[in-house]
Amino acid sequence: MALSFYNKFLIFFLLVTLSLLRSQDVVLYGGELKLSLPHSYYNGKISKYNILCEFYPNESVIKGVENLLTEWIWNVPQRKLYFHLYPNNPVFRDKGGYARIIESYVNGTEVNVSFENENQDVFSVTLPFNISRGTAVNVTLIFEVKIPFVKDRFGYSGKVYALGNWYPILAVYDGERWHTNSYFSYGESFYSRVAFYNVTIRYPEGYVIATTGVKVYERPYGRMYLEGQWVTPLPVRDFAWTSSKYYKLVSENIYINGKNVSINLYYLPKQTSKILRTLEIAKQALKIFSSLFGEYIYPVLN
């Protein structure tokens, strides 16, 4: 591609310009790029993640910029925010993976990050000011992730990249303490608050991407690359995705509770014989779960 990733991430900030109140200039990467980072106000109790990333499957690397807009809702003042960095847990580092924070900003001011546990998968961001109830905070993190060669919820298994728990995510504060548990390999042992997501992924032609949320667009980007954007119209607990050169896609709509839900089934060629059965299970699950637990509120099931 013609431009370096760190030049192109300037485009990312256009995604959040509607939320800007004022800005100041900072210099990134040794003077390579000077840009305006925002002081933002997010009018809402639910956080919003804006993420731009580039996926390099040949190197098993993701390079990304994350912008978190959040409002402190508790009466207890804070001077730090805590984040999970699950890909940096030893279970992944032992398989060749890692994650690192390259630079970090709060409301346009560069800040320090520090690991807070022995496993180095929880870090804190020191704020340039105390926050109290109603304070809006804009955290920007430039990060890099190396995907380990392991068949797991996060890893590469030869044909499929599974990308759960792949980005820095804000830990939960419950009014009394921060929940900063380290990564746990078994079960769905993750605690995070629901949030809105706006995620743009750039990836090589020939790869298929399946994600949380609804696809806004997919279009050519540069030479032999594509760019896709996905959003969550309603809050979700996190944002996961998967990618493969070998994925096939079949879609079907189901009418349930007075609305259409699109079911998108991504499968490998060797799984072709299971398509109809899997689609039927998905449809029945939507009907049964909606009846027992409440309406499925999202427009898509991937």
C-alpha positions in Angstrom: 0.0 0.0 0.0 1.2 3.5 -0.8 1.0 5.0 2.7 2.2 3.6 6.0 -0.4 2.4 8.4 0.4 5.1 10.9 -0.2 7.8 8.3 -3.5 6.3 7.2 -4.9 6.1 10.7 -5.5 9.8 10.4 -8.6 8.8 8.4 -9.9 7.0 11.5 -10.4 10.2 13.3 -12.9 11.4 10.8 -15.2 8.7 12.3 -15.5 10.7 15.5 -15.4 14.3 14.3 -19.1 14.8 15.1 -18.2 14.3 18.8 -15.4 16.8 19.0 -15.6 20.0 21.0 -12.0 21.2 20.7 -8.6 19.8 19.9 -4.9 20.3 20.2 -1.9 19.3 18.1 0.4 16.5 19.1 3.3 14.8 17.2 3.2 11.0 16.7 6.0 8.7 15.8 9.0 10.9 16.0 7.6 13.8 14.0 6.4 11.6 11.1 2.9 12.9 11.4 1.3 15.9 13.1 -2.4 15.7 13.6 -5.1 17.0 15.8 -6.3 14.6 18.6 -9.7 15.4 20.0 -11.1 16.5 23.3 -14.4 14.7 23.0 -17.7 14.6 24.8 -19.8 11.5 24.5 -23.4 12.3 25.5 -24.5 8.9 26.8 -24.0 6.4 29.6 -23.0 3.6 27.3 -19.4 3.7 26.0 -18.5 3.7 22.3 -15.5 2.1 20.7 -14.2 3.4 17.3 -11.6 1.0 16.0 -9.5 1.1 12.8 -7.2 -1.8 12.1 -5.2 -3.4 9.4 -4.9 -7.2 9.2 -1.7 -8.8 7.9 -2.4 -12.5 7.7 1.0 -13.4 6.2 2.6 -12.0 9.4 -0.3 -12.9 11.7 -0.4 -9.3 12.8 -3.1 -6.7 13.5 -2.2 -3.0 13.8 -4.9 -0.8 15.2 -6.1 2.5 16.6 -8.8 2.4 19.2 -10.8 5.4 20.4 -12.9 4.9 23.4 -15.6 7.5 24.3 -17.0 7.0 27.8 -18.6 8.9 30.6 -17.7 8.2 34.2 -21.0 7.3 35.9 -19.8 6.7 39.5 -19.6 9.0 42.5 -16.1 7.7 43.3 -13.4 9.9 41.7 -10.6 8.2 39.7 -7.2 9.1 38.4 -6.7 5.8 36.4 -8.6 3.7 34.0 -7.9 -0.1 33.7 -8.0 -2.2 30.6 -7.7 -5.8 29.7 -5.1 -6.8 27.1 -6.0 -10.4 26.8 -3.7 -11.3 23.8 -0.7 -10.5 25.9 -1.5 -13.3 28.4 1.3 -16.0 28.8 -1.0 -18.6 27.3 -0.7 -16.7 24.0 2.9 -15.4 24.4 4.0 -19.0 24.8 2.6 -19.7 21.4 4.3 -16.7 19.7 1.6 -14.1 20.3 1.7 -10.8 22.0 0.0 -7.4 22.3 1.5 -4.1 23.0 0.4 -0.5 23.4 2.5 1.8 21.3 1.0 5.1 22.2 -1.8 6.3 24.4 -3.7 9.6 24.7 -6.5 11.0 26.9 -8.4 13.9 25.6 -5.5 14.7 23.3 -2.8 14.6 26.0 -0.2 11.8 25.8 -0.3 9.6 28.9 1.5 6.7 30.4 0.3 3.1 30.6 1.6 0.5 33.1 1.0 -3.2 33.4 -0.8 -4.0 36.6 -0.3 -7.8 37.0 2.3 -10.5 36.6 0.7 -11.9 33.4 0.9 -8.4 31.8 -2.6 -8.6 30.4 -4.1 -5.8 32.5 -2.8 -2.3 32.2 -3.7 1.1 33.6 -3.9 4.5 31.8 -3.0 7.4 34.1 -5.3 10.3 33.5 -4.1 13.9 33.2 -6.9 14.9 35.5 -9.3 13.4 38.1 -12.6 12.2 36.8 -15.8 12.3 38.8 -19.4 11.5 38.0 -20.4 13.0 34.6 -16.8 13.5 33.3 -16.4 12.6 29.6 -13.2 10.8 28.7 -11.7 10.1 25.3 -9.0 7.4 25.3 -7.0 6.7 22.2 -4.7 3.7 22.0 -2.4 2.7 19.2 -1.7 -1.0 19.5 -0.3 -4.0 17.8 -1.3 -7.6 18.1 0.6 -10.8 17.1 -1.8 -13.7 16.5 -0.5 -17.0 18.0 -0.5 -20.3 16.2 -3.1 -22.0 18.3 -6.6 -23.3 17.8 -8.5 -21.2 20.3 -11.0 -18.4 20.5 -7.9 -16.2 19.7 -5.4 -17.7 17.4 -4.6 -19.1 13.9 -5.1 -22.7 13.2 -3.9 -23.1 9.6 -7.0 -22.0 7.7 -9.0 -19.8 10.1 -8.1 -16.8 12.1 -10.3 -16.6 15.3 -10.2 -13.2 16.8 -12.0 -13.0 20.0 -10.6 -10.8 22.9 -8.2 -9.2 20.4 -8.3 -5.5 21.3 -7.8 -3.4 24.6 -11.1 -3.4 26.4 -12.1 -1.3 29.4 -12.3 -3.2 32.6 -15.5 -3.1 34.7 -15.7 -0.8 37.7 -18.8 -1.5 39.8 -18.8 1.5 42.2 -16.5 -0.2 44.7 -13.6 -1.9 42.8 -12.2 -2.6 39.4 -12.6 -6.1 38.1 -9.2 -6.8 36.6 -9.1 -10.6 36.3 -6.5 -12.1 34.1 -7.3 -14.1 31.0 -8.8 -17.5 31.8 -8.7 -20.3 29.2 -11.9 -22.1 30.0 -15.5 -21.1 29.4 -16.8 -17.6 28.7 -15.0 -16.1 31.7 -15.0 -12.5 30.7 -16.6 -9.5 32.3 -17.2 -6.4 30.3 -19.8 -3.7 30.0 -21.9 -3.5 26.9 -20.9 -0.8 24.4 -21.5 0.5 20.9 -18.9 -0.5 18.3 -17.8 1.1 15.0 -15.0 -1.0 13.5 -13.2 -0.6 10.2 -11.0 -3.5 9.1 -8.5 -3.4 6.1 -7.5 -6.8 4.8 -6.1 -8.5 1.7 -8.3 -9.4 -1.2 -9.4 -13.0 -1.1 -10.1 -13.1 2.6 -13.6 -13.3 4.0 -14.5 -11.5 7.2 -17.3 -12.4 9.6 -17.9 -10.2 12.6 -20.1 -9.0 15.4 -22.6 -6.4 14.2 -23.9 -5.2 10.8 -21.8 -4.6 7.7 -22.0 -1.0 6.5 -19.8 -1.4 3.4 -17.0 -3.3 1.8 -14.9 -1.7 -1.0 -11.5 -1.8 -2.6 -8.7 -0.1 -0.6 -5.4 0.5 -2.2 -3.7 -2.2 -4.1 -5.0 -5.7 -3.5 -6.7 -4.7 -0.3 -10.3 -4.3 0.9 -11.9 -2.1 3.6 -15.0 -3.0 5.5 -16.9 -1.3 8.2 -19.1 -2.9 10.8 -21.3 -1.3 13.4 -23.5 -2.4 16.3 -26.8 -0.6 16.2 -27.4 -1.8 19.7 -24.9 -2.3 22.5 -23.0 -5.6 22.7 -20.6 -7.1 25.3 -17.6 -7.1 23.0 -16.6 -7.3 19.3 -15.2 -10.5 17.8 -14.4 -11.5 14.2 -12.9 -14.3 12.2 -11.3 -14.5 8.8 -10.3 -17.1 6.3 -9.4 -17.4 2.6 -11.6 -20.5 2.5 -14.9 -19.3 4.0 -18.1 -19.7 2.0 -21.3 -17.8 2.9 -24.9 -18.7 2.8 -27.6 -16.4 4.1 -31.3 -16.8 5.1 -33.9 -14.6 6.6 -36.3 -15.6 9.4 -39.4 -13.6 10.4 -39.7 -13.6 14.1 -41.4 -11.4 16.6 -42.7 -9.1 13.8 -39.3 -8.5 12.2 -36.8 -10.0 9.8 -33.5 -11.4 11.2 -30.7 -12.2 8.7 -28.8 -15.4 9.5 -25.3 -15.5 7.9 -23.6 -18.9 8.0 -19.8 -18.9 7.3 -18.4 -22.4 6.6 -15.4 -24.2 5.2 -15.8 -26.3 2.0 -15.5 -29.6 4.0 -18.5 -28.5 6.0 -20.9 -28.1 3.0 -22.9 -31.2 3.9 -23.9 -29.6 7.3 -25.2 -26.3 5.9 -28.9 -27.1 5.9 -28.8 -28.7 9.3 -26.9 -25.8 10.8 -29.2 -23.2 9.4 -32.2 -25.1 10.8 -30.6 -25.3 14.2 -29.9 -21.5 14.1 -33.6 -20.8 13.2 -34.9 -23.0 15.9 -32.6 -21.6 18.5 -33.8 -18.0 17.7 -37.4 -19.1 18.1 -36.9 -21.0 21.3 -34.6 -18.5 23.0 -36.9 -15.6 22.0 -39.8 -17.5 23.5 -38.0 -18.4 26.8 -35.7 -15.5 27.4 -36.9 -12.6 25.5 -36.8 -11.1 22.0 -33.6 -11.3 19.9 -33.1 -7.6 19.5 -30.4 -7.6 16.8 -31.0 -7.5 13.0 -28.3 -10.1 12.2 -27.1 -13.4 13.5 -23.6 -14.3 12.1 
